[in-house]
């Protein structure tokens, strides 16, 4: 672990006998038969050795491919065969964010007088590069900061950050300085390998949502008129891919919510709207006072209201069938159970057949759904962690971790990993078998832990003193 800133006696024996006929005329011991056997069978031995080697290589490749698949899912960590240890520590602040980009870990946060991004080697914590983006807000100013949107999966070879410069404290909430100058935000795209600037451009308005969408960025803003504008742009050039303006203004500033999923964009404001994330096409829209909530389910979505309950809509927005409640909101989903629609009904979890809406099972539990991996649903709540088998709807196991859970459990596909704090404030990370709940390992954290996360498959703990990488 390292800290980062960031007897032989010489006698001759009898002469060896030459191969030849024995005195009685019969053929005696000979190495001819041995060498003949070796000549006959050595190809078999070589083939067996090659087969064993090939099988080992194939197994290693399968394990590596599985590890990469798991790491590509936001919220999952690379498989842990044994208890992890501390790889490195990086000092920082509670305002720091960390994301995976181009195979590295990038820490973004205030350093001295500047907002800085520093790229670190995941295994050692050694710095690759560092770049300053904007000044830290001083007294008499407000706002400001740097956000580099991500989901937890590696964002790829381009890191995109939105820089909001501090503004005088007397500006209004929509960014107008003395009522004349709108707030302008700068988008900076840098190479994940070296931190070199690839492009930069600006946009105006108050951001209410920022999200990566492959090589693009989706930005939702509101202005003085309280209408919401959602725009998808090329991350490097700022070229507009599509743009949507809400049909109605918000009734009150700050109430609009925009959620960006891989295939859908959901707007909850005066109008509830669902957009196709790739094209910006409106798939669903309900006017004000309809009180409709929406939730994405892959490329489909559920619209729910008190008056009409829930309805699943397909990727075109067409209604399919009624559902009893709202889809479970999960930290991670590896796509292993797309045939089952998981509904969270509060004190129970319901599994419906995704193709027909037919109820398959119902499980009563006080725990909340957290993530899906290998057709297992990890549950958590209070001081307990458990797993529900999505095939049968049975709660396979539930365990008390001995303290209050910090954040949500993670998984590497074989284990459920949870962090809890005890009454003295110390933190403990516990790992349980995904399918049986058997305790596998436990790791005490010496620092006061604030949260645990998976970034690009790497297991990280955020503490009051900075970042701790485990592996």
Secondary structure as UniProt FT lines:
FT   STRAND          2..4
FT   TURN            23..24
FT   HELIX           32..71
FT   TURN            74..75
FT   STRAND          86..91
FT   TURN            94..95
FT   STRAND          97..101
FT   TURN            102..103
FT   STRAND          104..111
FT   TURN            112..113
FT   STRAND          114..120
FT   TURN            122..124
FT   STRAND          127..135
FT   TURN            139..140
FT   STRAND          141..142
FT   STRAND          145..147
FT   STRAND          158..164
FT   STRAND          167..168
FT   TURN            169..170
FT   TURN            173..174
FT   TURN            178..180
FT   STRAND          184..191
FT   TURN            192..194
FT   STRAND          197..204
FT   STRAND          206..213
FT   TURN            214..215
FT   STRAND          216..222
FT   TURN            224..225
FT   STRAND          228..234
FT   TURN            235..237
FT   STRAND          240..245
FT   TURN            253..254
FT   STRAND          257..260
FT   STRAND          264..268
FT   STRAND          272..276
FT   TURN            277..279
FT   STRAND          282..286
FT   TURN            288..289
FT   STRAND          293..297
FT   TURN            298..299
FT   STRAND          300..305
FT   TURN            306..308
FT   STRAND          309..313
FT   TURN            315..316
FT   STRAND          319..323
FT   STRAND          326..327
FT   STRAND          332..333
FT   TURN            336..339
FT   STRAND          340..344
FT   STRAND          348..353
FT   TURN            354..356
FT   STRAND          359..364
FT   STRAND          368..373
FT   TURN            374..375
FT   STRAND          376..381
FT   TURN            382..383
FT   STRAND          384..389
FT   TURN            390..392
FT   STRAND          395..400
FT   STRAND          404..405
FT   STRAND          410..411
FT   STRAND          415..421
FT   TURN            423..424
FT   STRAND          427..433
FT   TURN            434..436
FT   STRAND          439..445
FT   STRAND          449..455
FT   TURN            456..457
FT   STRAND          458..463
FT   TURN            464..465
FT   STRAND          466..470
//
